[in-house]
Amino acid sequence: MANTSSAKKAARQMITRTARNKTRRSRLKSTVRSVEEAIATGDKVKAAAALKSVEPILARTAQKGILHKKAASRKVSRLTARVKSMA
């Protein structure tokens, strides 16, 4: 357990940040899953709409440091390629 007051405060902040990051990571995963499900069903319009909503969320999570910037870029790129390749 933390001994100093500053360490106690840091521990409190860590709990808050962990909860916030968990929420953001969960939202990211569910939105990416929505694109993948639309791709699996073969609905190109729905997949494109879902992709459009996922891009800013991916960018925001990368900006907040939850996901690496290049990892977010790679995910967007791969999802875009999969949506484009749909017949």
mmCIF file as gemmi writes it, N, C-alpha and C atoms, coordinates in Angstrom:
data_model
loop_
_atom_site.group_PDB
_atom_site.id
_atom_site.type_symbol
_atom_site.label_atom_id
_atom_site.label_alt_id
_atom_site.label_comp_id
_atom_site.label_asym_id
_atom_site.label_entity_id
_atom_site.label_seq_id
_atom_site.pdbx_PDB_ins_code
_atom_site.Cartn_x
_atom_site.Cartn_y
_atom_site.Cartn_z
_atom_site.occupancy
_atom_site.B_iso_or_equiv
_atom_site.pdbx_formal_charge
_atom_site.auth_seq_id
_atom_site.auth_asym_id
_atom_site.pdbx_PDB_model_num
ATOM 1 N N . MET Axp A 1 ? 0.843 -1.186 0 1 0 ? 1 A 1
ATOM 2 C CA . MET Axp A 1 ? 0 0 0 1 0 ? 1 A 1
ATOM 3 C C . MET Axp A 1 ? 0.878 1.235 0 1 0 ? 1 A 1
ATOM 4 N N . ALA Axp A 2 ? 0.353 2.308 -0.592 1 0 ? 2 A 1
ATOM 5 C CA . ALA Axp A 2 ? 1.094 3.558 -0.692 1 0 ? 2 A 1
ATOM 6 C C . ALA Axp A 2 ? 1.276 4.184 0.695 1 0 ? 2 A 1
ATOM 7 N N . ASN Axp A 3 ? 2.457 4.756 0.926 1 0 ? 3 A 1
ATOM 8 C CA . ASN Axp A 3 ? 2.76 5.372 2.224 1 0 ? 3 A 1
ATOM 9 C C . ASN Axp A 3 ? 2.594 6.881 2.197 1 0 ? 3 A 1
ATOM 10 N N . THR Axp A 4 ? 3.11 7.524 1.174 1 0 ? 4 A 1
ATOM 11 C CA . THR Axp A 4 ? 3.043 8.987 1.121 1 0 ? 4 A 1
ATOM 12 C C . THR Axp A 4 ? 1.716 9.435 0.529 1 0 ? 4 A 1
ATOM 13 N N . SER Axp A 5 ? 1.379 10.693 0.804 1 0 ? 5 A 1
ATOM 14 C CA . SER Axp A 5 ? 0.114 11.228 0.3 1 0 ? 5 A 1
ATOM 15 C C . SER Axp A 5 ? 0.126 11.31 -1.221 1 0 ? 5 A 1
ATOM 16 N N . SER Axp A 6 ? 1.298 11.613 -1.796 1 0 ? 6 A 1
ATOM 17 C CA . SER Axp A 6 ? 1.382 11.699 -3.262 1 0 ? 6 A 1
ATOM 18 C C . SER Axp A 6 ? 1.224 10.32 -3.903 1 0 ? 6 A 1
ATOM 19 N N . ALA Axp A 7 ? 1.74 9.29 -3.228 1 0 ? 7 A 1
ATOM 20 C CA . ALA Axp A 7 ? 1.59 7.928 -3.733 1 0 ? 7 A 1
ATOM 21 C C . ALA Axp A 7 ? 0.137 7.466 -3.622 1 0 ? 7 A 1
ATOM 22 N N . LYS Axp A 8 ? -0.532 7.891 -2.554 1 0 ? 8 A 1
ATOM 23 C CA . LYS Axp A 8 ? -1.95 7.554 -2.392 1 0 ? 8 A 1
ATOM 24 C C . LYS Axp A 8 ? -2.784 8.205 -3.488 1 0 ? 8 A 1
ATOM 25 N N . LYS Axp A 9 ? -2.457 9.456 -3.785 1 0 ? 9 A 1
ATOM 26 C CA . LYS Axp A 9 ? -3.174 10.168 -4.844 1 0 ? 9 A 1
ATOM 27 C C . LYS Axp A 9 ? -2.913 9.508 -6.196 1 0 ? 9 A 1
ATOM 28 N N . ALA Axp A 10 ? -1.676 9.116 -6.446 1 0 ? 10 A 1
ATOM 29 C CA . ALA Axp A 10 ? -1.333 8.444 -7.705 1 0 ? 10 A 1
ATOM 30 C C . ALA Axp A 10 ? -2.107 7.14 -7.844 1 0 ? 10 A 1
ATOM 31 N N . ALA Axp A 11 ? -2.276 6.424 -6.74 1 0 ? 11 A 1
ATOM 32 C CA . ALA Axp A 11 ? -3.029 5.163 -6.756 1 0 ? 11 A 1
ATOM 33 C C . ALA Axp A 11 ? -4.49 5.421 -7.09 1 0 ? 11 A 1
ATOM 34 N N . ARG Axp A 12 ? -5.06 6.494 -6.523 1 0 ? 12 A 1
ATOM 35 C CA . ARG Axp A 12 ? -6.452 6.856 -6.828 1 0 ? 12 A 1
ATOM 36 C C . ARG Axp A 12 ? -6.595 7.222 -8.304 1 0 ? 12 A 1
ATOM 37 N N . GLN Axp A 13 ? -5.652 7.991 -8.816 1 0 ? 13 A 1
ATOM 38 C CA . GLN Axp A 13 ? -5.696 8.405 -10.22 1 0 ? 13 A 1
ATOM 39 C C . GLN Axp A 13 ? -5.579 7.202 -11.151 1 0 ? 13 A 1
ATOM 40 N N . MET Axp A 14 ? -4.739 6.249 -10.772 1 0 ? 14 A 1
ATOM 41 C CA . MET Axp A 14 ? -4.535 5.054 -11.584 1 0 ? 14 A 1
ATOM 42 C C . MET Axp A 14 ? -5.833 4.26 -11.715 1 0 ? 14 A 1
ATOM 43 N N . ILE Axp A 15 ? -6.591 4.158 -10.632 1 0 ? 15 A 1
ATOM 44 C CA . ILE Axp A 15 ? -7.87 3.441 -10.663 1 0 ? 15 A 1
ATOM 45 C C . ILE Axp A 15 ? -8.834 4.119 -11.63 1 0 ? 15 A 1
ATOM 46 N N . THR Axp A 16 ? -8.897 5.454 -11.553 1 0 ? 16 A 1
ATOM 47 C CA . THR Axp A 16 ? -9.78 6.225 -12.437 1 0 ? 16 A 1
ATOM 48 C C . THR Axp A 16 ? -9.386 6.049 -13.89 1 0 ? 16 A 1
ATOM 49 N N . ARG Axp A 17 ? -8.09 6.17 -14.165 1 0 ? 17 A 1
ATOM 50 C CA . ARG Axp A 17 ? -7.589 6.043 -15.54 1 0 ? 17 A 1
ATOM 51 C C . ARG Axp A 17 ? -7.821 4.643 -16.09 1 0 ? 17 A 1
ATOM 52 N N . THR Axp A 18 ? -7.622 3.633 -15.246 1 0 ? 18 A 1
ATOM 53 C CA . THR Axp A 18 ? -7.819 2.247 -15.681 1 0 ? 18 A 1
ATOM 54 C C . THR Axp A 18 ? -9.264 2.024 -16.098 1 0 ? 18 A 1
ATOM 55 N N . ALA Axp A 19 ? -10.191 2.544 -15.312 1 0 ? 19 A 1
ATOM 56 C CA . ALA Axp A 19 ? -11.617 2.395 -15.638 1 0 ? 19 A 1
ATOM 57 C C . ALA Axp A 19 ? -11.949 3.113 -16.94 1 0 ? 19 A 1
ATOM 58 N N . ARG Axp A 20 ? -11.407 4.312 -17.097 1 0 ? 20 A 1
ATOM 59 C CA . ARG Axp A 20 ? -11.663 5.105 -18.302 1 0 ? 20 A 1
ATOM 60 C C . ARG Axp A 20 ? -11.091 4.412 -19.532 1 0 ? 20 A 1
ATOM 61 N N . ASN Axp A 21 ? -9.876 3.908 -19.411 1 0 ? 21 A 1
ATOM 62 C CA . ASN Axp A 21 ? -9.233 3.226 -20.538 1 0 ? 21 A 1
ATOM 63 C C . ASN Axp A 21 ? -9.956 1.931 -20.891 1 0 ? 21 A 1
ATOM 64 N N . LYS Axp A 22 ? -10.455 1.243 -19.881 1 0 ? 22 A 1
ATOM 65 C CA . LYS Axp A 22 ? -11.187 -0.002 -20.115 1 0 ? 22 A 1
ATOM 66 C C . LYS Axp A 22 ? -12.447 0.271 -20.927 1 0 ? 22 A 1
ATOM 67 N N . THR Axp A 23 ? -13.135 1.367 -20.597 1 0 ? 23 A 1
ATOM 68 C CA . THR Axp A 23 ? -14.337 1.755 -21.332 1 0 ? 23 A 1
ATOM 69 C C . THR Axp A 23 ? -13.996 2.066 -22.781 1 0 ? 23 A 1
ATOM 70 N N . ARG Axp A 24 ? -12.942 2.83 -22.979 1 0 ? 24 A 1
ATOM 71 C CA . ARG Axp A 24 ? -12.533 3.201 -24.335 1 0 ? 24 A 1
ATOM 72 C C . ARG Axp A 24 ? -12.111 1.982 -25.15 1 0 ? 24 A 1
ATOM 73 N N . ARG Axp A 25 ? -11.361 1.083 -24.53 1 0 ? 25 A 1
ATOM 74 C CA . ARG Axp A 25 ? -10.91 -0.128 -25.227 1 0 ? 25 A 1
ATOM 75 C C . ARG Axp A 25 ? -12.099 -1.014 -25.596 1 0 ? 25 A 1
ATOM 76 N N . SER Axp A 26 ? -13.076 -1.097 -24.7 1 0 ? 26 A 1
ATOM 77 C CA . SER Axp A 26 ? -14.271 -1.887 -24.947 1 0 ? 26 A 1
ATOM 78 C C . SER Axp A 26 ? -15.069 -1.31 -26.114 1 0 ? 26 A 1
ATOM 79 N N . ARG Axp A 27 ? -15.226 0.028 -26.139 1 0 ? 27 A 1
ATOM 80 C CA . ARG Axp A 27 ? -15.945 0.679 -27.232 1 0 ? 27 A 1
ATOM 81 C C . ARG Axp A 27 ? -15.237 0.436 -28.552 1 0 ? 27 A 1
ATOM 82 N N . LEU Axp A 28 ? -13.909 0.511 -28.53 1 0 ? 28 A 1
ATOM 83 C CA . LEU Axp A 28 ? -13.113 0.277 -29.74 1 0 ? 28 A 1
ATOM 84 C C . LEU Axp A 28 ? -13.346 -1.132 -30.275 1 0 ? 28 A 1
ATOM 85 N N . LYS Axp A 29 ? -13.259 -2.122 -29.393 1 0 ? 29 A 1
ATOM 86 C CA . LYS Axp A 29 ? -13.409 -3.513 -29.815 1 0 ? 29 A 1
ATOM 87 C C . LYS Axp A 29 ? -14.802 -3.779 -30.368 1 0 ? 29 A 1
ATOM 88 N N . SER Axp A 30 ? -15.834 -3.227 -29.721 1 0 ? 30 A 1
ATOM 89 C CA . SER Axp A 30 ? -17.193 -3.478 -30.187 1 0 ? 30 A 1
ATOM 90 C C . SER Axp A 30 ? -17.464 -2.813 -31.528 1 0 ? 30 A 1
ATOM 91 N N . THR Axp A 31 ? -16.903 -1.625 -31.758 1 0 ? 31 A 1
ATOM 92 C CA . THR Axp A 31 ? -17.115 -0.968 -33.051 1 0 ? 31 A 1
ATOM 93 C C . THR Axp A 31 ? -16.362 -1.677 -34.162 1 0 ? 31 A 1
ATOM 94 N N . VAL Axp A 32 ? -15.157 -2.15 -33.877 1 0 ? 32 A 1
ATOM 95 C CA . VAL Axp A 32 ? -14.399 -2.913 -34.874 1 0 ? 32 A 1
ATOM 96 C C . VAL Axp A 32 ? -15.141 -4.213 -35.184 1 0 ? 32 A 1
ATOM 97 N N . ARG Axp A 33 ? -15.717 -4.83 -34.153 1 0 ? 33 A 1
ATOM 98 C CA . ARG Axp A 33 ? -16.474 -6.057 -34.345 1 0 ? 33 A 1
ATOM 99 C C . ARG Axp A 33 ? -17.693 -5.814 -35.23 1 0 ? 33 A 1
ATOM 100 N N . SER Axp A 34 ? -18.309 -4.639 -35.102 1 0 ? 34 A 1
ATOM 101 C CA . SER Axp A 34 ? -19.483 -4.331 -35.93 1 0 ? 34 A 1
ATOM 102 C C . SER Axp A 34 ? -19.112 -4.269 -37.405 1 0 ? 34 A 1
ATOM 103 N N . VAL Axp A 35 ? -17.922 -3.748 -37.715 1 0 ? 35 A 1
ATOM 104 C CA . VAL Axp A 35 ? -17.454 -3.713 -39.107 1 0 ? 35 A 1
ATOM 105 C C . VAL Axp A 35 ? -17.202 -5.137 -39.594 1 0 ? 35 A 1
ATOM 106 N N . GLU Axp A 36 ? -16.54 -5.935 -38.778 1 0 ? 36 A 1
ATOM 107 C CA . GLU Axp A 36 ? -16.221 -7.305 -39.165 1 0 ? 36 A 1
ATOM 108 C C . GLU Axp A 36 ? -17.487 -8.137 -39.375 1 0 ? 36 A 1
ATOM 109 N N . GLU Axp A 37 ? -18.506 -7.914 -38.545 1 0 ? 37 A 1
ATOM 110 C CA . GLU Axp A 37 ? -19.774 -8.63 -38.713 1 0 ? 37 A 1
ATOM 111 C C . GLU Axp A 37 ? -20.47 -8.219 -40.005 1 0 ? 37 A 1
ATOM 112 N N . ALA Axp A 38 ? -20.406 -6.918 -40.335 1 0 ? 38 A 1
ATOM 113 C CA . ALA Axp A 38 ? -21.01 -6.433 -41.581 1 0 ? 38 A 1
ATOM 114 C C . ALA Axp A 38 ? -20.289 -7.02 -42.788 1 0 ? 38 A 1
ATOM 115 N N . ILE Axp A 39 ? -18.961 -7.155 -42.687 1 0 ? 39 A 1
ATOM 116 C CA . ILE Axp A 39 ? -18.182 -7.768 -43.764 1 0 ? 39 A 1
ATOM 117 C C . ILE Axp A 39 ? -18.568 -9.243 -43.903 1 0 ? 39 A 1
ATOM 118 N N . ALA Axp A 40 ? -18.736 -9.91 -42.77 1 0 ? 40 A 1
ATOM 119 C CA . ALA Axp A 40 ? -19.081 -11.334 -42.787 1 0 ? 40 A 1
ATOM 120 C C . ALA Axp A 40 ? -20.455 -11.579 -43.409 1 0 ? 40 A 1
ATOM 121 N N . THR Axp A 41 ? -21.395 -10.667 -43.153 1 0 ? 41 A 1
ATOM 122 C CA . THR Axp A 41 ? -22.728 -10.835 -43.736 1 0 ? 41 A 1
ATOM 123 C C . THR Axp A 41 ? -22.757 -10.466 -45.208 1 0 ? 41 A 1
ATOM 124 N N . GLY Axp A 42 ? -21.765 -9.695 -45.654 1 0 ? 42 A 1
ATOM 125 C CA . GLY Axp A 42 ? -21.681 -9.319 -47.066 1 0 ? 42 A 1
ATOM 126 C C . GLY Axp A 42 ? -22.429 -8.053 -47.41 1 0 ? 42 A 1
ATOM 127 N N . ASP Axp A 43 ? -22.838 -7.304 -46.403 1 0 ? 43 A 1
ATOM 128 C CA . ASP Axp A 43 ? -23.553 -6.045 -46.625 1 0 ? 43 A 1
ATOM 129 C C . ASP Axp A 43 ? -22.546 -4.905 -46.754 1 0 ? 43 A 1
ATOM 130 N N . LYS Axp A 44 ? -22.246 -4.516 -47.991 1 0 ? 44 A 1
ATOM 131 C CA . LYS Axp A 44 ? -21.21 -3.518 -48.244 1 0 ? 44 A 1
ATOM 132 C C . LYS Axp A 44 ? -21.601 -2.132 -47.721 1 0 ? 44 A 1
ATOM 133 N N . VAL Axp A 45 ? -22.861 -1.759 -47.864 1 0 ? 45 A 1
ATOM 134 C CA . VAL Axp A 45 ? -23.326 -0.438 -47.407 1 0 ? 45 A 1
ATOM 135 C C . VAL Axp A 45 ? -23.199 -0.334 -45.887 1 0 ? 45 A 1
ATOM 136 N N . LYS Axp A 46 ? -23.64 -1.383 -45.205 1 0 ? 46 A 1
ATOM 137 C CA . LYS Axp A 46 ? -23.571 -1.407 -43.741 1 0 ? 46 A 1
ATOM 138 C C . LYS Axp A 46 ? -22.107 -1.419 -43.276 1 0 ? 46 A 1
ATOM 139 N N . ALA Axp A 47 ? -21.27 -2.168 -43.978 1 0 ? 47 A 1
ATOM 140 C CA . ALA Axp A 47 ? -19.846 -2.245 -43.626 1 0 ? 47 A 1
ATOM 141 C C . ALA Axp A 47 ? -19.172 -0.894 -43.807 1 0 ? 47 A 1
ATOM 142 N N . ALA Axp A 48 ? -19.5 -0.201 -44.9 1 0 ? 48 A 1
ATOM 143 C CA . ALA Axp A 48 ? -18.91 1.121 -45.159 1 0 ? 48 A 1
ATOM 144 C C . ALA Axp A 48 ? -19.347 2.13 -44.105 1 0 ? 48 A 1
ATOM 145 N N . ALA Axp A 49 ? -20.613 2.073 -43.71 1 0 ? 49 A 1
ATOM 146 C CA . ALA Axp A 49 ? -21.119 2.978 -42.676 1 0 ? 49 A 1
ATOM 147 C C . ALA Axp A 49 ? -20.458 2.694 -41.332 1 0 ? 49 A 1
ATOM 148 N N . ALA Axp A 50 ? -20.306 1.409 -41.014 1 0 ? 50 A 1
ATOM 149 C CA . ALA Axp A 50 ? -19.656 1.032 -39.754 1 0 ? 50 A 1
ATOM 150 C C . ALA Axp A 50 ? -18.195 1.448 -39.754 1 0 ? 50 A 1
ATOM 151 N N . LEU Axp A 51 ? -17.537 1.294 -40.907 1 0 ? 51 A 1
ATOM 152 C CA . LEU Axp A 51 ? -16.131 1.694 -41.022 1 0 ? 51 A 1
ATOM 153 C C . LEU Axp A 51 ? -15.972 3.189 -40.805 1 0 ? 51 A 1
ATOM 154 N N . LYS Axp A 52 ? -16.91 3.96 -41.33 1 0 ? 52 A 1
ATOM 155 C CA . LYS Axp A 52 ? -16.866 5.414 -41.185 1 0 ? 52 A 1
ATOM 156 C C . LYS Axp A 52 ? -16.993 5.821 -39.719 1 0 ? 52 A 1
ATOM 157 N N . SER Axp A 53 ? -17.753 5.063 -38.941 1 0 ? 53 A 1
ATOM 158 C CA . SER Axp A 53 ? -17.899 5.368 -37.52 1 0 ? 53 A 1
ATOM 159 C C . SER Axp A 53 ? -16.716 4.86 -36.692 1 0 ? 53 A 1
ATOM 160 N N . VAL Axp A 54 ? -16.004 3.847 -37.206 1 0 ? 54 A 1
ATOM 161 C CA . VAL Axp A 54 ? -14.874 3.266 -36.47 1 0 ? 54 A 1
ATOM 162 C C . VAL Axp A 54 ? -13.616 4.119 -36.584 1 0 ? 54 A 1
ATOM 163 N N . GLU Axp A 55 ? -13.402 4.736 -37.735 1 0 ? 55 A 1
ATOM 164 C CA . GLU Axp A 55 ? -12.165 5.489 -37.968 1 0 ? 55 A 1
ATOM 165 C C . GLU Axp A 55 ? -11.884 6.552 -36.906 1 0 ? 55 A 1
ATOM 166 N N . PRO Axp A 56 ? -12.834 7.432 -36.56 1 0 ? 56 A 1
ATOM 167 C CA . PRO Axp A 56 ? -12.539 8.427 -35.525 1 0 ? 56 A 1
ATOM 168 C C . PRO Axp A 56 ? -12.307 7.811 -34.147 1 0 ? 56 A 1
ATOM 169 N N . ILE Axp A 57 ? -12.994 6.719 -33.863 1 0 ? 57 A 1
ATOM 170 C CA . ILE Axp A 57 ? -12.808 6.057 -32.562 1 0 ? 57 A 1
ATOM 171 C C . ILE Axp A 57 ? -11.405 5.477 -32.475 1 0 ? 57 A 1
ATOM 172 N N . LEU Axp A 58 ? -10.949 4.848 -33.564 1 0 ? 58 A 1
ATOM 173 C CA . LEU Axp A 58 ? -9.578 4.324 -33.601 1 0 ? 58 A 1
ATOM 174 C C . LEU Axp A 58 ? -8.57 5.451 -33.439 1 0 ? 58 A 1
ATOM 175 N N . ALA Axp A 59 ? -8.787 6.55 -34.131 1 0 ? 59 A 1
ATOM 176 C CA . ALA Axp A 59 ? -7.866 7.692 -34.045 1 0 ? 59 A 1
ATOM 177 C C . ALA Axp A 59 ? -7.831 8.257 -32.628 1 0 ? 59 A 1
ATOM 178 N N . ARG Axp A 60 ? -9.006 8.345 -32.01 1 0 ? 60 A 1
ATOM 179 C CA . ARG Axp A 60 ? -9.085 8.899 -30.659 1 0 ? 60 A 1
ATOM 180 C C . ARG Axp A 60 ? -8.397 8.004 -29.646 1 0 ? 60 A 1
ATOM 181 N N . THR Axp A 61 ? -8.597 6.692 -29.75 1 0 ? 61 A 1
ATOM 182 C CA . THR Axp A 61 ? -7.95 5.783 -28.797 1 0 ? 61 A 1
ATOM 183 C C . THR Axp A 61 ? -6.439 5.811 -28.976 1 0 ? 61 A 1
ATOM 184 N N . ALA Axp A 62 ? -5.975 5.995 -30.217 1 0 ? 62 A 1
ATOM 185 C CA . ALA Axp A 62 ? -4.535 6.11 -30.449 1 0 ? 62 A 1
ATOM 186 C C . ALA Axp A 62 ? -4.015 7.408 -29.849 1 0 ? 62 A 1
ATOM 187 N N . GLN Axp A 63 ? -4.785 8.464 -29.986 1 0 ? 63 A 1
ATOM 188 C CA . GLN Axp A 63 ? -4.392 9.772 -29.463 1 0 ? 63 A 1
ATOM 189 C C . GLN Axp A 63 ? -4.315 9.753 -27.944 1 0 ? 63 A 1
ATOM 190 N N . LYS Axp A 64 ? -5.191 8.989 -27.313 1 0 ? 64 A 1
ATOM 191 C CA . LYS Axp A 64 ? -5.207 8.899 -25.852 1 0 ? 64 A 1
ATOM 192 C C . LYS Axp A 64 ? -4.135 7.946 -25.318 1 0 ? 64 A 1
ATOM 193 N N . GLY Axp A 65 ? -3.476 7.203 -26.218 1 0 ? 65 A 1
ATOM 194 C CA . GLY Axp A 65 ? -2.402 6.316 -25.787 1 0 ? 65 A 1
ATOM 195 C C . GLY Axp A 65 ? -2.859 4.924 -25.406 1 0 ? 65 A 1
ATOM 196 N N . ILE Axp A 66 ? -4.101 4.589 -25.705 1 0 ? 66 A 1
ATOM 197 C CA . ILE Axp A 66 ? -4.619 3.267 -25.377 1 0 ? 66 A 1
ATOM 198 C C . ILE Axp A 66 ? -4.148 2.261 -26.415 1 0 ? 66 A 1
ATOM 199 N N . LEU Axp A 67 ? -4.054 2.729 -27.646 1 0 ? 67 A 1
ATOM 200 C CA . LEU Axp A 67 ? -3.607 1.931 -28.774 1 0 ? 67 A 1
ATOM 201 C C . LEU Axp A 67 ? -2.494 2.708 -29.453 1 0 ? 67 A 1
ATOM 202 N N . HIS Axp A 68 ? -1.483 2.023 -29.947 1 0 ? 68 A 1
ATOM 203 C CA . HIS Axp A 68 ? -0.386 2.713 -30.632 1 0 ? 68 A 1
ATOM 204 C C . HIS Axp A 68 ? -0.899 3.357 -31.909 1 0 ? 68 A 1
ATOM 205 N N . LYS Axp A 69 ? -0.34 4.501 -32.249 1 0 ? 69 A 1
ATOM 206 C CA . LYS Axp A 69 ? -0.77 5.267 -33.42 1 0 ? 69 A 1
ATOM 207 C C . LYS Axp A 69 ? -0.688 4.443 -34.704 1 0 ? 69 A 1
ATOM 208 N N . LYS Axp A 70 ? 0.399 3.719 -34.867 1 0 ? 70 A 1
ATOM 209 C CA . LYS Axp A 70 ? 0.574 2.922 -36.082 1 0 ? 70 A 1
ATOM 210 C C . LYS Axp A 70 ? -0.321 1.685 -36.077 1 0 ? 70 A 1
ATOM 211 N N . ALA Axp A 71 ? -0.608 1.145 -34.909 1 0 ? 71 A 1
ATOM 212 C CA . ALA Axp A 71 ? -1.52 0.001 -34.82 1 0 ? 71 A 1
ATOM 213 C C . ALA Axp A 71 ? -2.925 0.425 -35.242 1 0 ? 71 A 1
ATOM 214 N N . ALA Axp A 72 ? -3.333 1.626 -34.813 1 0 ? 72 A 1
ATOM 215 C CA . ALA Axp A 72 ? -4.643 2.149 -35.2 1 0 ? 72 A 1
ATOM 216 C C . ALA Axp A 72 ? -4.699 2.374 -36.703 1 0 ? 72 A 1
ATOM 217 N N . SER Axp A 73 ? -3.644 2.938 -37.247 1 0 ? 73 A 1
ATOM 218 C CA . SER Axp A 73 ? -3.565 3.195 -38.682 1 0 ? 73 A 1
ATOM 219 C C . SER Axp A 73 ? -3.632 1.892 -39.465 1 0 ? 73 A 1
ATOM 220 N N . ARG Axp A 74 ? -2.94 0.888 -38.969 1 0 ? 74 A 1
ATOM 221 C CA . ARG Axp A 74 ? -2.921 -0.425 -39.623 1 0 ? 74 A 1
ATOM 222 C C . ARG Axp A 74 ? -4.313 -1.06 -39.609 1 0 ? 74 A 1
ATOM 223 N N . LYS Axp A 75 ? -5.019 -0.94 -38.466 1 0 ? 75 A 1
ATOM 224 C CA . LYS Axp A 75 ? -6.369 -1.49 -38.369 1 0 ? 75 A 1
ATOM 225 C C . LYS Axp A 75 ? -7.308 -0.818 -39.356 1 0 ? 75 A 1
ATOM 226 N N . VAL Axp A 76 ? -7.229 0.509 -39.446 1 0 ? 76 A 1
ATOM 227 C CA . VAL Axp A 76 ? -8.074 1.25 -40.387 1 0 ? 76 A 1
ATOM 228 C C . VAL Axp A 76 ? -7.773 0.808 -41.811 1 0 ? 76 A 1
ATOM 229 N N . SER Axp A 77 ? -6.49 0.706 -42.122 1 0 ? 77 A 1
ATOM 230 C CA . SER Axp A 77 ? -6.07 0.327 -43.464 1 0 ? 77 A 1
ATOM 231 C C . SER Axp A 77 ? -6.58 -1.057 -43.836 1 0 ? 77 A 1
ATOM 232 N N . ARG Axp A 78 ? -6.439 -2.009 -42.936 1 0 ? 78 A 1
ATOM 233 C CA . ARG Axp A 78 ? -6.859 -3.386 -43.222 1 0 ? 78 A 1
ATOM 234 C C . ARG Axp A 78 ? -8.374 -3.509 -43.334 1 0 ? 78 A 1
ATOM 235 N N . LEU Axp A 79 ? -9.084 -2.803 -42.465 1 0 ? 79 A 1
ATOM 236 C CA . LEU Axp A 79 ? -10.55 -2.84 -42.539 1 0 ? 79 A 1
ATOM 237 C C . LEU Axp A 79 ? -11.038 -2.187 -43.836 1 0 ? 79 A 1
ATOM 238 N N . THR Axp A 80 ? -10.404 -1.074 -44.217 1 0 ? 80 A 1
ATOM 239 C CA . THR Axp A 80 ? -10.765 -0.395 -45.457 1 0 ? 80 A 1
ATOM 240 C C . THR Axp A 80 ? -10.535 -1.297 -46.655 1 0 ? 80 A 1
ATOM 241 N N . ALA Axp A 81 ? -9.423 -1.991 -46.653 1 0 ? 81 A 1
ATOM 242 C CA . ALA Axp A 81 ? -9.11 -2.904 -47.759 1 0 ? 81 A 1
ATOM 243 C C . ALA Axp A 81 ? -10.137 -4.026 -47.832 1 0 ? 81 A 1
ATOM 244 N N . ARG Axp A 82 ? -10.553 -4.533 -46.673 1 0 ? 82 A 1
ATOM 245 C CA . ARG Axp A 82 ? -11.538 -5.628 -46.653 1 0 ? 82 A 1
ATOM 246 C C . ARG Axp A 82 ? -12.9 -5.146 -47.147 1 0 ? 82 A 1
ATOM 247 N N . VAL Axp A 83 ? -13.27 -3.916 -46.787 1 0 ? 83 A 1
ATOM 248 C CA . VAL Axp A 83 ? -14.562 -3.361 -47.235 1 0 ? 83 A 1
ATOM 249 C C . VAL Axp A 83 ? -14.511 -3.113 -48.734 1 0 ? 83 A 1
ATOM 250 N N . LYS Axp A 84 ? -13.386 -2.587 -49.231 1 0 ? 84 A 1
ATOM 251 C CA . LYS Axp A 84 ? -13.238 -2.31 -50.669 1 0 ? 84 A 1
ATOM 252 C C . LYS Axp A 84 ? -13.28 -3.582 -51.488 1 0 ? 84 A 1
ATOM 253 N N . SER Axp A 85 ? -12.725 -4.669 -50.961 1 0 ? 85 A 1
ATOM 254 C CA . SER Axp A 85 ? -12.651 -5.911 -51.723 1 0 ? 85 A 1
ATOM 255 C C . SER Axp A 85 ? -13.977 -6.657 -51.792 1 0 ? 85 A 1
ATOM 256 N N . MET Axp A 86 ? -14.982 -6.174 -51.085 1 0 ? 86 A 1
ATOM 257 C CA . MET Axp A 86 ? -16.298 -6.817 -51.122 1 0 ? 86 A 1
ATOM 258 C C . MET Axp A 86 ? -16.911 -6.639 -52.512 1 0 ? 86 A 1
ATOM 259 N N . ALA Axp A 87 ? -17.541 -7.684 -53.007 1 0 ? 87 A 1
ATOM 260 C CA . ALA Axp A 87 ? -18.114 -7.649 -54.37 1 0 ? 87 A 1
ATOM 261 C C . ALA Axp A 87 ? -19.397 -6.85 -54.406 1 0 ? 87 A 1
